[in-house]
Amino acid sequence: MRRIFNLTNALFLAALVLELVPSRREGVNAWYYIGLVLVLEVFYILNVLIKKDDEKLQTIGDVTAIVYGILIVWEIFTTKTDLADRHLFPSPSSVLGLLISELPEFLKGTLSSFQLLFAGYFLALALAIPSALVIGWKKRLYKAVNPLTKVLGPIPPIVYIPYAIAILPTFKAASTFIIFIGAFWPVFINTLNGVFNVDKRIIDSAKALSVNEGSMLFQVILPATLPSIISGATVGLVMSFILLTAAEMIGATSGLGWYVKYFSDFADYPRVIAGIIFIGVVVTGVTFLFDKIERYLLRWRK
């Protein structure tokens, strides 16, 4: 029988009992805070009833407990004691209220950001993977290009912004280029090294079967390199999100990164924090989906 009285549920009760303490800040709608706590607990209880894997359930419980802990500390230092600066540290309920009221703006920003993000990211995948496959397969090319990747790869993509603006025809193209550069090198370098380090026995076996070069690259080398490609693609995706704000500063008028930067210029910290949290939710959703795709593509390793 699964335990009911555990740390996660204890923190849930503590989060609710905390609302019995009088607030030191005026005009705070506590129902936003209470609603989030209840939603988290319902999510956790449903997993307790559905999940059969104790290890996964424990992880979900631990993550939920951490979220409860953050909410409790945040609520204590803002709403309940007012120890934190009101301007810099809004209450959880204030931020949650903005997450709901600003949802249409966030969704519009998400669409705008995705258009920019995935244009640069998928262009990087389309160019990095085939070129790295060919270069990694040709030993002479690999030895010539590999030292260059050690020089060009570590250069921060944001240093290219002035040249991107000067050379490319539109601000959107310049923004896409910054995302592209940030994603290109992790994918290219990981794929390149993955090809070069493919087990020689696999290649020798394919040669013994008289496999032609095209089939060798795409039916032998590509599947063998897939773990390295996906590893690079994951890093490239993370880099793309990191560069999103910098890219959206180049003439953008919408987007999640633009939203945070715009309101930070006006010192509107409740909206800044709400924007950061929403970006975190979006990134978590995208990486979760990417992880599912990775597990599907690499299911043969199990």
C-alpha positions as CSV (number, residue, x, y, z in Angstrom):
1,M,0.0,0.0,0.0
2,R,1.4,3.4,-1.0
3,R,2.1,5.8,1.8
4,I,-0.3,8.7,2.3
5,F,1.6,10.5,5.1
6,N,4.8,11.5,3.4
7,L,6.9,14.6,2.9
8,T,5.0,15.7,-0.2
9,N,1.6,15.6,1.5
10,A,3.0,17.2,4.7
11,L,4.2,20.2,2.6
12,F,0.8,20.3,0.9
13,L,-0.9,20.7,4.3
14,A,1.7,23.2,5.4
15,A,1.1,25.3,2.3
16,L,-2.6,25.4,3.0
17,V,-2.3,26.0,6.8
18,L,0.0,28.9,5.9
19,E,-3.0,30.8,4.5
20,L,-4.4,31.0,8.0
21,V,-1.6,33.4,8.9
22,P,-2.7,37.0,8.3
23,S,-1.2,38.7,5.2
24,R,1.0,41.8,5.5
25,R,0.4,42.9,2.0
26,E,-2.9,44.4,0.9
27,G,-5.0,43.4,-2.1
28,V,-3.5,40.0,-2.5
29,N,-6.0,37.4,-3.9
30,A,-5.0,34.3,-2.0
31,W,-7.2,32.0,-4.1
32,Y,-4.6,32.0,-6.9
33,Y,-2.0,30.5,-4.5
34,I,-4.6,28.1,-3.0
35,G,-5.7,27.0,-6.4
36,L,-2.2,26.2,-7.6
37,V,-1.5,24.2,-4.4
38,L,-4.7,22.2,-4.9
39,V,-3.9,21.5,-8.6
40,L,-0.5,20.3,-7.6
41,E,-2.0,17.9,-5.0
42,V,-4.6,16.6,-7.4
43,F,-1.8,15.9,-10.0
44,Y,0.2,14.1,-7.3
45,I,-2.7,12.0,-6.0
46,L,-3.7,11.0,-9.6
47,N,-0.1,9.7,-10.1
48,V,-0.3,7.8,-6.8
49,L,-3.4,6.1,-8.0
50,I,-2.2,5.5,-11.6
51,K,1.5,4.9,-11.5
52,K,2.8,1.4,-10.9
53,D,6.5,2.3,-11.0
54,D,7.5,3.2,-7.5
55,E,10.7,4.9,-8.7
56,K,8.9,7.2,-11.1
57,L,6.3,8.0,-8.4
58,Q,9.0,8.8,-5.9
59,T,10.5,11.2,-8.5
60,I,7.1,12.9,-9.1
61,G,6.6,13.2,-5.3
62,D,10.1,14.7,-4.8
63,V,9.6,17.3,-7.6
64,T,6.1,18.2,-6.2
65,A,7.6,18.6,-2.7
66,I,10.3,20.9,-4.1
67,V,7.6,23.1,-5.8
68,Y,5.6,23.1,-2.5
69,G,8.8,24.2,-0.7
70,I,9.5,27.0,-3.1
71,L,5.9,28.3,-2.9
72,I,5.9,28.2,0.9
73,V,9.2,30.1,1.2
74,W,8.0,32.6,-1.4
75,E,4.7,33.1,0.3
76,I,6.3,33.6,3.7
77,F,8.8,36.2,2.6
78,T,6.3,38.1,0.5
79,T,2.7,37.9,1.5
80,K,2.9,36.8,5.1
81,T,5.9,38.7,6.5
82,D,6.6,41.3,3.8
83,L,10.3,40.9,4.4
84,A,11.2,40.9,0.7
85,D,11.1,44.1,-1.4
86,R,7.6,44.5,-2.7
87,H,8.8,45.9,-6.0
88,L,11.4,43.2,-6.7
89,F,9.5,40.3,-5.2
90,P,5.8,40.2,-5.9
91,S,3.7,37.6,-4.1
92,P,2.9,34.2,-5.7
93,S,-0.7,35.2,-6.1
94,S,0.2,38.3,-8.0
95,V,2.4,36.4,-10.4
96,L,-0.2,33.6,-10.8
97,G,-2.9,36.2,-11.5
98,L,-0.8,37.7,-14.3
99,L,-0.1,34.2,-15.7
100,I,-3.8,33.9,-16.2
101,S,-4.7,37.4,-17.3
102,E,-1.7,37.6,-19.7
103,L,-2.2,34.2,-21.1
104,P,-3.4,35.5,-24.6
105,E,-0.2,37.6,-24.8
106,F,1.9,34.6,-23.7
107,L,0.4,32.4,-26.3
108,K,0.9,35.0,-29.0
109,G,4.5,35.4,-27.9
110,T,5.0,31.6,-27.9
111,L,3.9,31.4,-31.5
112,S,6.2,34.2,-32.5
113,S,9.1,32.7,-30.6
114,F,8.5,29.2,-32.1
115,Q,8.5,30.7,-35.6
116,L,11.9,32.2,-35.0
117,L,13.3,29.4,-32.8
118,F,12.5,26.5,-35.1
119,A,13.4,28.3,-38.3
120,G,16.9,28.7,-37.0
121,Y,17.0,25.3,-35.2
122,F,15.7,23.1,-38.1
123,L,17.9,24.9,-40.6
124,A,20.9,24.1,-38.3
125,L,19.8,20.4,-38.3
126,A,19.3,20.3,-42.0
127,L,22.8,21.7,-42.7
128,A,24.8,20.3,-39.8
129,I,23.9,16.6,-40.0
130,P,24.5,15.8,-43.7
131,S,27.7,17.9,-43.8
132,A,29.1,16.3,-40.7
133,L,28.2,12.8,-42.0
134,V,30.2,13.4,-45.2
135,I,33.1,15.2,-43.5
136,G,33.3,12.6,-40.7
137,W,33.3,9.8,-43.2
138,K,36.2,11.3,-45.2
139,K,39.2,10.9,-42.9
140,R,41.2,13.7,-44.7
141,L,38.4,16.1,-44.5
142,Y,37.8,15.3,-40.8
143,K,41.4,16.0,-39.9
144,A,41.2,19.3,-41.8
145,V,37.9,20.5,-40.4
146,N,38.1,19.2,-36.8
147,P,40.7,21.8,-35.6
148,L,38.5,24.5,-37.1
149,T,35.5,23.4,-35.0
150,K,37.6,23.8,-31.9
151,V,38.2,27.5,-32.8
152,L,34.8,28.4,-34.3
153,G,32.5,26.3,-32.0
154,P,33.2,28.1,-28.7
155,I,32.7,31.6,-30.1
156,P,29.5,33.0,-28.5
157,P,26.9,33.5,-31.2
158,I,25.8,36.9,-29.9
159,V,29.1,38.4,-31.1
160,Y,27.8,37.9,-34.6
161,I,24.8,40.2,-34.1
162,P,26.3,43.4,-35.5
163,Y,27.5,41.6,-38.6
164,A,24.2,39.8,-39.0
165,I,22.3,43.1,-38.9
166,A,24.6,44.7,-41.3
167,I,24.8,41.9,-43.9
168,L,21.3,40.2,-43.8
169,P,18.3,41.9,-45.4
170,T,15.9,41.9,-42.5
171,F,16.0,41.9,-38.7
172,K,14.1,38.6,-38.7
173,A,16.8,37.0,-40.9
174,A,19.4,38.3,-38.5
175,S,17.6,36.9,-35.5
176,T,17.2,33.5,-37.2
177,F,20.9,33.5,-38.0
178,I,21.8,33.9,-34.4
179,I,19.6,30.9,-33.4
180,F,21.1,29.0,-36.3
181,I,24.7,29.5,-35.3
182,G,23.9,28.6,-31.7
183,A,22.3,25.3,-32.7
184,F,24.6,24.5,-35.6
185,W,27.9,23.9,-33.8
186,P,26.7,21.4,-31.1
187,V,24.9,19.3,-33.7
188,F,27.8,19.5,-36.2
189,I,30.5,18.7,-33.7
190,N,28.7,15.8,-32.0
191,T,27.7,14.3,-35.4
192,L,31.2,14.7,-36.7
193,N,32.8,13.0,-33.7
194,G,30.1,10.3,-33.7
195,V,30.8,9.4,-37.4
196,F,34.6,9.3,-36.8
197,N,34.2,7.1,-33.8
198,V,31.8,4.5,-35.3
199,D,32.9,1.0,-34.5
200,K,35.3,-0.1,-37.3
201,R,33.9,-3.6,-37.2
202,I,30.5,-2.3,-38.3
203,I,32.1,-0.5,-41.3
204,D,34.2,-3.6,-42.1
205,S,31.2,-5.8,-42.1
206,A,29.3,-3.4,-44.4
207,K,32.3,-3.3,-46.8
208,A,32.5,-7.1,-46.9
209,L,28.9,-7.0,-48.1
210,S,29.9,-4.6,-50.9
211,V,27.7,-1.8,-49.6
212,N,28.0,1.3,-51.8
213,E,29.0,4.7,-50.3
214,G,25.5,6.2,-50.3
215,S,24.1,3.2,-48.5
216,M,27.1,3.2,-46.2
217,L,26.4,6.7,-45.1
218,F,22.7,6.6,-44.7
219,Q,22.0,3.0,-43.8
220,V,25.1,2.2,-41.7
221,I,26.8,5.3,-40.5
222,L,23.7,7.4,-39.8
223,P,22.0,4.8,-37.5
224,A,25.3,4.1,-35.7
225,T,25.8,7.9,-35.2
226,L,22.2,8.6,-34.1
227,P,22.9,8.7,-30.3
228,S,25.6,11.4,-31.0
229,I,23.3,13.3,-33.3
230,I,20.5,13.4,-30.8
231,S,22.9,14.4,-28.0
232,G,24.1,17.3,-30.2
233,A,20.5,18.2,-31.2
234,T,19.5,18.4,-27.5
235,V,22.4,20.7,-26.7
236,G,21.5,22.8,-29.8
237,L,17.9,23.1,-28.7
238,V,18.9,24.3,-25.2
239,M,21.3,26.8,-26.8
240,S,18.5,28.0,-29.1
241,F,16.3,28.8,-26.1
242,I,19.2,30.5,-24.3
243,L,19.8,32.7,-27.4
244,L,16.1,33.4,-27.9
245,T,16.0,36.6,-25.9
246,A,19.1,38.0,-27.6
247,A,17.7,37.1,-31.0
248,E,14.4,38.8,-30.2
249,M,16.1,42.0,-29.2
250,I,17.0,42.4,-32.9
251,G,14.0,44.4,-34.0
252,A,11.3,42.0,-32.7
253,T,8.0,43.3,-31.4
254,S,6.7,40.1,-29.9
255,G,7.9,36.8,-28.4
256,L,8.6,35.4,-25.0
257,G,12.1,36.7,-24.7
258,W,11.0,40.1,-26.0
259,Y,8.2,40.1,-23.4
260,V,10.6,39.6,-20.5
261,K,13.1,42.2,-21.8
262,Y,10.4,44.7,-22.6
263,F,8.9,44.7,-19.1
264,S,12.3,44.5,-17.4
265,D,13.1,47.9,-19.1
266,F,10.0,49.3,-17.2
267,A,11.0,47.5,-14.0
268,D,7.6,45.7,-14.1
269,Y,8.9,42.7,-12.1
270,P,5.6,40.9,-11.6
271,R,5.3,40.5,-15.4
272,V,9.0,39.7,-15.7
273,I,8.7,36.8,-13.2
274,A,5.4,35.7,-14.9
275,G,7.2,35.7,-18.2
276,I,10.2,33.7,-16.9
277,I,7.9,31.1,-15.3
278,F,5.9,30.7,-18.6
279,I,9.1,30.3,-20.6
280,G,10.2,27.6,-18.1
281,V,6.9,25.8,-18.7
282,V,7.2,26.1,-22.5
283,V,10.9,24.9,-22.4
284,T,9.9,22.0,-20.1
285,G,7.1,21.0,-22.5
286,V,9.4,21.1,-25.6
287,T,12.2,19.2,-23.9
288,F,9.7,16.6,-22.6
289,L,8.4,16.1,-26.2
290,F,12.0,15.9,-27.5
291,D,12.9,13.3,-24.9
292,K,9.9,11.2,-26.1
293,I,11.2,11.4,-29.7
294,E,14.7,10.5,-28.5
295,R,13.4,7.4,-26.7
296,Y,11.5,6.4,-29.7
297,L,14.4,6.8,-32.1
298,L,16.8,5.0,-29.8
299,R,14.4,2.3,-28.6
300,W,16.7,-0.3,-30.2
301,R,19.3,0.4,-27.4
302,K,17.0,-1.1,-24.7
